[in-house]
Each structure stands twice: as C-alpha cells, then as structure tokens.
Amino acid sequence: MFLYSLLEVSEQTTNVVKWISVGAVAILLGVIVLIACLRKKGFDAKRLAFAGICVSMSFTLAIIKFSPVQYGGSITLASFVPILIYAYVYGLADGLLVGLIHGLLNFIEDPYILTPATFIFDYLLAFVGVGLMGLFGKMKRKEKACLPLVLGCVCVFSVRFLSHLCSGMIFFTENAVWVSLPDWAMGNAFIYSFIYQCIYVPADAIIATAVIIALCKTGVLDKLSQMMKPKVANQ
C-alpha cells in the first residue's frame, strides 16, 4: 500500500504533491546542516568556500541548456563538471552532499514532478551519484592521466541515467507521454523511457566528460586539485 501511494497521482493531487516535495526539500536541507554540524572532522573554511563556488557554478551552467524534448530532458553546458571536480578532490561523502544540494536547487528552480517517487529519482538519486567520483579520487594517477576521471564520469552518469529511467517509467504508466515514438516503443514503459533518456543524458555526459578530459590534459585539473585540497594537520 505504501509503494502504491507513492506512485498514485491525479490532476487534483499534483499541486499537493509538489508542496509535499517542497517540504521534503526543507527537511533535507536541515539534514545536510545537521550532518555538517555532527561531522567529526568538520568543514574547514576552504572546503565550505569551494563547495559554494562549485555548486553555484554548476547551477549557473545548468541554466544554459538546450531541450531537445518537451517537459525536461535538457542538455546543459557541462553543468556537472564543477561538482564532479569537487567530489574528486574531497571524496565520496562531500560529493554526495554537493550533489544533493545541486539536485535540490534544480528542483526549486523548476519544480516539476508527477509523484513523490519521481521527485526522489529525478532530483535526489540522479544527483547524489556525483559522490561516486570521490571514489576515483583515491586512485593513483600520473599527472594529466585521465582514466580515473573518465571512469568516474561513466559511473556518475550511469547512476543518473538509471534514476531518470525509473522516473520515466513511472511517468509513462501515468499516461504522461512527452514525445511520440514508433508503436513498438509506445507499448512498453521501459523501452519508451530508455529511448527518451537516450535523447539527452548521453549527450550531457559526453559534454561533461570531454570538458573533464580537456581540463586534465591541459594540466588545469591538477592545478585546481592542488589549490582545493585541504591542508593536512601536522601530527
């Protein structure tokens, strides 16, 4: 019954769902602040400053977008790159937090959802996957080597693709069809959502990965990493 209630929606309840999700945003922001306060190592000024810079840059780049389809599904100007770099430098936990904040800001800027479940998939899970880049930041790499970063991008955007795929399947089952596709695709929620996500997610991933590679090959990424790295306290 609980799962069914997450998926159930009607025109009369859409606005209610939206405000419920807005409330969830406020709660989640409170949780973020609580985690920051309880964190043993704390957040030094440099870490906080770069978190604000990277999130604001990602949010700004996300506004510069091209939408090949209606109702979402935008190709942005490498909007994930700043928070990917942040996650790479500061690790999994910090990457999860900046990804979550970026997702919530995107929701606040354009709060379009169908059910609470689609809110979770489209604005939470699709963005917190940024934290996975932090795992690849621990890999040893030579200067200007790109493989760990490329692998990180693949993992991050794979999580994003799967999250939007699940959300799209829910939209389809609620008869919320965005674009017309051949009959063989219109009869299956998975196929329809898969094709729809392929219209924009891979393109967004390729742009972001290309920018990461360019920054890496030119040595800019290594300089940024050195500048951003927190100072290690003397033992």
Secondary structure, 3 states (H helix, E strand, C coil): CHHHHHHCCCCCCHHHHHHHHHHHHHHHHHHHHHHHHHCCCCCCHHHHHHHHHHHHHHHHHHHCEECCCCCCCCEECCCCHHHHHHHHHHCHHHHHHHHHHHHHHHHHHCCCCCCHHHHHHHHHHHHHHHHHHHHHCCCCCCCCCCHHHHHHHHHHHHHHHHHHHHHHHHHHHCCCCCCCCCHHHHCCHHHHHHHHHHHHHHHHHHHHHHHHHHHHHCCHHHHHHHHHCCCCCCC
